[in-house]
Amino acid sequence: MAHLVLLRKREQVKTLYPKLSAVECRIVAEIEQRYRFWEVWPHLDYPQIHVWYAKRACTPMRPLTAGMIGDIPGEIVNWINDHSSQPPSWDGA
């Protein structure tokens, strides 16, 4: 079942961004599958020069950026760690 979802996601990415390679489509689909509620997209300005963006779906947050698609998961994890609420301290104080 998860394989079919990933396959559909790859097809959606390829339809949205036909200039992407099959490998880039697979990576975008895998990132969006792994980090639910996150969107990843390319900025294709010049041939062979990509800037990648990511943001939480349906939010006004400023997109995260990376020069290589492989850096996007790390940027997402950093953002989540920086913006997640910390549990209260129960150290008895």
C-alpha positions as a Markdown table, in Angstrom:
| # | Residue | x | y | z |
|---|---|---|---|---|
| 1 | Met | 0.0 | 0.0 | 0.0 |
| 2 | Ala | 2.7 | 2.5 | 0.9 |
| 3 | His | 4.5 | 1.7 | -2.3 |
| 4 | Leu | 1.4 | 2.6 | -4.3 |
| 5 | Val | 1.1 | 5.9 | -2.4 |
| 6 | Leu | 4.7 | 6.7 | -3.2 |
| 7 | Leu | 4.2 | 5.8 | -6.8 |
| 8 | Arg | 1.2 | 8.2 | -7.1 |
| 9 | Lys | 3.2 | 10.9 | -5.3 |
| 10 | Arg | 6.0 | 10.5 | -7.8 |
| 11 | Glu | 3.5 | 10.8 | -10.7 |
| 12 | Gln | 2.1 | 14.0 | -9.1 |
| 13 | Val | 5.5 | 15.5 | -8.8 |
| 14 | Lys | 6.4 | 14.7 | -12.4 |
| 15 | Thr | 3.1 | 16.3 | -13.6 |
| 16 | Leu | 3.7 | 19.4 | -11.5 |
| 17 | Tyr | 7.4 | 19.7 | -12.4 |
| 18 | Pro | 8.1 | 18.1 | -15.8 |
| 19 | Lys | 11.7 | 19.4 | -15.9 |
| 20 | Leu | 12.7 | 17.3 | -13.0 |
| 21 | Ser | 14.6 | 14.1 | -13.5 |
| 22 | Ala | 13.1 | 10.8 | -12.4 |
| 23 | Val | 15.5 | 10.7 | -9.5 |
| 24 | Glu | 14.5 | 14.2 | -8.4 |
| 25 | Cys | 10.9 | 13.2 | -8.6 |
| 26 | Arg | 11.5 | 10.1 | -6.5 |
| 27 | Ile | 13.4 | 12.1 | -3.8 |
| 28 | Val | 10.7 | 14.8 | -3.6 |
| 29 | Ala | 8.0 | 12.1 | -3.3 |
| 30 | Glu | 10.0 | 10.3 | -0.5 |
| 31 | Ile | 10.6 | 13.5 | 1.4 |
| 32 | Glu | 6.9 | 14.4 | 1.3 |
| 33 | Gln | 6.0 | 10.9 | 2.3 |
| 34 | Arg | 8.4 | 10.9 | 5.2 |
| 35 | Tyr | 7.6 | 14.4 | 6.4 |
| 36 | Arg | 3.8 | 14.5 | 6.3 |
| 37 | Phe | 2.3 | 17.9 | 5.9 |
| 38 | Trp | 5.4 | 19.3 | 4.3 |
| 39 | Glu | 5.6 | 20.4 | 0.7 |
| 40 | Val | 8.9 | 20.4 | -1.4 |
| 41 | Trp | 9.3 | 22.1 | -4.7 |
| 42 | Pro | 12.1 | 23.4 | -7.0 |
| 43 | His | 12.8 | 26.8 | -8.3 |
| 44 | Leu | 14.0 | 26.2 | -11.8 |
| 45 | Asp | 15.5 | 29.4 | -13.0 |
| 46 | Tyr | 18.5 | 28.4 | -15.1 |
| 47 | Pro | 19.4 | 25.0 | -16.5 |
| 48 | Gln | 21.2 | 22.8 | -14.0 |
| 49 | Ile | 20.8 | 25.4 | -11.2 |
| 50 | His | 18.2 | 24.4 | -8.6 |
| 51 | Val | 17.1 | 26.0 | -5.4 |
| 52 | Trp | 14.8 | 23.8 | -3.4 |
| 53 | Tyr | 12.1 | 25.0 | -1.1 |
| 54 | Ala | 10.1 | 23.3 | 1.7 |
| 55 | Lys | 7.4 | 24.5 | 4.0 |
| 56 | Arg | 4.6 | 23.1 | 6.1 |
| 57 | Ala | 1.5 | 22.7 | 4.0 |
| 58 | Cys | -1.3 | 25.3 | 4.4 |
| 59 | Thr | 0.8 | 27.6 | 6.6 |
| 60 | Pro | 2.1 | 31.1 | 6.1 |
| 61 | Met | 5.6 | 30.1 | 7.2 |
| 62 | Arg | 8.6 | 31.4 | 5.2 |
| 63 | Pro | 9.9 | 28.5 | 3.0 |
| 64 | Leu | 13.1 | 26.8 | 4.0 |
| 65 | Thr | 15.7 | 26.8 | 1.2 |
| 66 | Ala | 18.6 | 24.6 | 0.2 |
| 67 | Gly | 20.9 | 24.4 | -2.8 |
| 68 | Met | 20.7 | 20.6 | -3.0 |
| 69 | Ile | 17.6 | 18.4 | -2.6 |
| 70 | Gly | 19.5 | 16.1 | -0.3 |
| 71 | Asp | 19.8 | 19.0 | 2.2 |
| 72 | Ile | 16.0 | 19.5 | 2.5 |
| 73 | Pro | 15.4 | 16.7 | 5.1 |
| 74 | Gly | 18.0 | 18.2 | 7.4 |
| 75 | Glu | 16.5 | 21.7 | 7.0 |
| 76 | Ile | 13.1 | 20.2 | 7.9 |
| 77 | Val | 14.4 | 18.4 | 11.0 |
| 78 | Asn | 16.3 | 21.6 | 12.1 |
| 79 | Trp | 13.1 | 23.6 | 11.8 |
| 80 | Ile | 11.0 | 21.0 | 13.6 |
| 81 | Asn | 13.6 | 20.9 | 16.5 |
| 82 | Asp | 13.8 | 24.7 | 16.7 |
| 83 | His | 10.0 | 25.1 | 16.7 |
| 84 | Ser | 8.7 | 22.2 | 18.7 |
| 85 | Ser | 7.4 | 22.9 | 22.1 |
| 86 | Gln | 9.5 | 21.5 | 25.0 |
| 87 | Pro | 7.7 | 19.4 | 27.6 |
| 88 | Pro | 7.5 | 20.9 | 31.0 |
| 89 | Ser | 10.2 | 20.1 | 33.5 |
| 90 | Trp | 9.2 | 17.7 | 36.2 |
| 91 | Asp | 12.4 | 17.8 | 38.2 |
| 92 | Gly | 10.5 | 18.4 | 41.5 |
| 93 | Ala | 11.3 | 22.2 | 41.6 |
